[in-house]
Amino acid sequence: MGKLILLVDDDRLPMQFYIKALQLKGYEVKHCLDTDSALDFVKEKKEQIHAIILDIMMLPGNVYKDEDTNEGLRTGVFLFGDIRKHCPKVPIVVLTNVKNPKTLVEFKDKAFIEVLQKIDYTPFELVRLIDKMLKDVH
């Protein structure tokens, strides 16, 4: 089996292209469609996860229902913080359509992270970035 990549994004159909590209490169991909299942997976498999691809704009789920997610526009910021508690050195790619500087600044100057706009990166470009991040970490 290939290295495990966790993909957290509530858009099922568009993510299939990214999943396929990652699988063609030999990665194993776990796609979580919501924050609750993603956080549960991270807690359970944190030692096996090699990289994480994370969207920002998602429904808050039960875990963030009491947080100010700005109606889901900042949910990924909270999830990122919780993921980092469990996986402090796992590379994370924030792959999003969010362009709000007040949200994106939350990721500025953090270690092991890249922030990309979905519209700017094809699935194969994302795979190349994941390859590079994993090479740089190990």
N, C-alpha and C positions, 0 to 999 in steps of 0.2 A: 504494500500500500504506500501511496505517496504521502507527502507532508500534508497535515490537516490545516485547511483554511476555513475559518468561520466567516460566513457572509450574513450580515444582519441588514435586511432591507425588506420592507413590506410590499414591494412591487414584485410580484411573482414572475410575470411574463418577461419584462425587460432584463431581469437578472439571469434568465436562462442562458442568454448569450455569454455573459461573464462566467457563469458556471461551466458551460461547455468549453470555453477557451482555457479555463484553469484545469479542467479534467484532461483536455488534450495535451497539456504540458505535464501531466502526471500527478497533479494535486488531487487530494481527496477534499471534497467540499461539503460542508454542513451548512445548509441554508435555513436560517431562522427568520420567520416572518414577523415576529413580534418581540418586544423587549423582555417579556416574562420568560419565554422559552430560551432566548439568547443568554440571559443572565444565569438561568438554571444550567445551561450547557457549559458556560464558562466555569461555573463553580465545580461542575462534575468532571470536566475534561481539561482543566487549565494546564496540566502538565503535557498534554498532547497537542495543543493548539500551537501552530507555528506562525500564523499571521491572521489578522482580522480585517475584514472589509466592513465598514460601518456607515450606514446612512444617518443623517441627522433628523430629517423630518419623518416622524413615525407617530402612531398613536401611543399614548403613554403606558397603556396596559395597567395592570394592577400595581406593579412595582413603583410607578411614578405618578399614579393618579392624584396624589396630594401635592405634587411639585408644580411649580410654575413653568410648564413646558411651552407656554405661549400657544396653546391649542395644538401641540404636537410639533411646532416648528423648532423646538429646542430639545426634544426628547433625547436625541443622540448625544447631546452634551452630558446629560445625566448618566446615560448608559456608559459613555466613555469613561467617566470618573469611576464608576463601579467596576468596569472591566480592568482598569489600571490597578485597582486594589488587589485583584487576583492575578493579573498578568502584567507586571510592571515593565517587562522588557520585551514583550511580544510586539512586533511591528504592527501598526494599525494604519490602514488607509481609510480616511474619511472620504467616501465617494457620495457626492450629494449634488442637489440642484440649488441648495441654499446659498444665497450670495450676500446675506446680511452681515456686514462687517462686525456688528456687535455679537453675533453668534460665532462667526469664524475666529474671532480673536481668542476665544476660549481654548483653541488648539495651538496658538502661537507659542513658539519657543518650547514646545514639549518634545521630549525625546521619543525616538522610534515612531514617528508619525509623519504622514504626508496627507495633505488635504487637496482633493481633486474635484473639479466640476464634472459631473457625468457627461455633459454635452461635449467636453473637450477630450475625452479619453475613450478610445475604442477598447473592447474587451482584450484584444491582444496587447495593446499598450499597457493596460493594467497588469497583465501577466508579466510583462517585462519589468515593470516597477516592483512587483512582488518578488520576482527572482532577484533583483538587485538588492532589495531590502533584506531578504533572507541571507544573501551572500555577505552583506555588510555586517550583519548581526553575528554570524557564525565564523 
